[in-house]
Structure formats: C-alpha cells, structure tokens
Amino acid sequence: MPNYIDKCDCHIHSLDGGLAQATILEKIGDNKYLAQYGDVKCTAIFNPFVGRYYVDDKYGIVRDKKPINRER
C-alpha cells in the first residue's frame, strides 16, 4: 500500500498555474492537503469543479520541525 493519497498533475504556483506532477501526501484539514512537489513539502487545496489540486510551493511551504534542545 502506498504511503500517499495521489500522484497527479496539479496546478503549481511557481509555474504560474502550469501543470506538473506532484504527490498528495495526506489530508490535514477540510480542504487542505500536504503535498510534495520536487523536494519541497507544501500545502495544496482541491478544486472539485475542475477536479485538480492547486499546490502552493511559494507561500505554503511546510518545513520539517527540528527538535528544540533545551539543555545548556
């Protein structure tokens, strides 16, 4: 079983809405998804009227959280 929801052609923000393949990793809200385009994890939404995801790889970048070291 794959560890993602879908691999599909999506509208990509950095391509001015052009289509490219991205991976939808998980659902994180009502219509908010975690996507991966290239090596960038970012947010995406699904538009049911056109049947495509819109991946925001400019302003919706999700960074991996590093553990906070509280020792001194």
Beta strands, then each sheet from edge to edge (+ up, - down):
strand 1: 6-12
strand 2: 18-27
strand 3: 33-37
strand 4: 40-47
strand 5: 52-61
sheet 1: 1+ 2- 3+ 4- 5+ 1+
end
